[in-house]
Amino acid sequence: MSKVPAGRDAALSPYASVPTLAQAYRSGVVSPVEVAEISLARLEALEPQLNAVIEPMRDLALAMAGRHTRNCARDSIGARYTVCRWRSRI
């Protein structure tokens, strides 16, 4: 089994807080796309028992995560902008 940094484990936890994710994005430990993919996989696994989501909008979630990943790379204030000032464009 490969050794995973503690910051990565915390960021990929289903119970990760916004500050934890922001720190992980800023440090490059994880990307918004990676977190979105893991969250969507968890939703897929749990949805049959929960029966709570009509349409998960997977493509939109991944597209938005990709946009935020690019913004983090381009923006001088990085992931802080993405996490703290994110506004939906739906």
N, C-alpha and C positions, 0 to 999 in steps of 0.2 A: 504494500500500500504506500502511495506517495505521501510525502509530508506536505501538508497544506498550512500556510501561515494562519495564525489565530485571527488576524484581521479579516481574512477571506472567509473563514468559518462563520464569524459573527455577521458579516455582510450578507452571506447567503442563507442565514437562518430565516425561517418563516416569521420569526418574531423580531427581526432587525428593525431598529428605530431609524427615523429620518437622519439624526446626527451620525449614526453608525454608517448608514449608506453614503451620506455626504463625504465623510472622511475616507471611505473606501474608494469612492469615485475620484476624489482629489488625489489620492495617493496612487491611483492606477491599479489597485488590488482587484477590482471588478469594474465592469462597465454596465451602463444602464441596459444594454441589450442582453447581457448575461443574466442580470437579475430578472428582466422581463421573461426570458426563456424559462428560467427555473420556476418563476411564479406561475406561468402558464402551464407548465408541466404538472405542478402541484394542483392547480385548479382542475386539470384534466383527470388526475387521479382521484380527487375527492368529489368531483361533481356528481357522479352517479349516486353517492350516498346523500349529498346535500340537496341536489335538485334545486339549486338556487339561481343559476345563471342561464338566461335564455340564449344569448349570443355572446360568446366571450370576446369577439372582435380581435382575434389573434393578430391578423395582418396589421391592423391599425396600431395595436400595442407595440408590435415590433418596429413598425415604421417610426413611431414617435420616440421609442427608445434609441433607435439609430440616429434620429435627428439630434437628440440630446447628447449622444456620444460624440457626434461631430461638433456640437456646440462646446462641449467640454474641452475638446482638443483645440478649438479655435479661440475660445474666449479667455481673456486674461484672468478672469476671476474663476474660471473653471466650473467645477461641479457645484459650487455654492450657488451660482446663478441657476443652474438646472434644478436643483432641489428646492431652493428657497423662493425662487421667483417664477416657478413654472406656472404657466397658464395654459389651459386646454384650448386647442384650436379646432375642436370638433364642431 
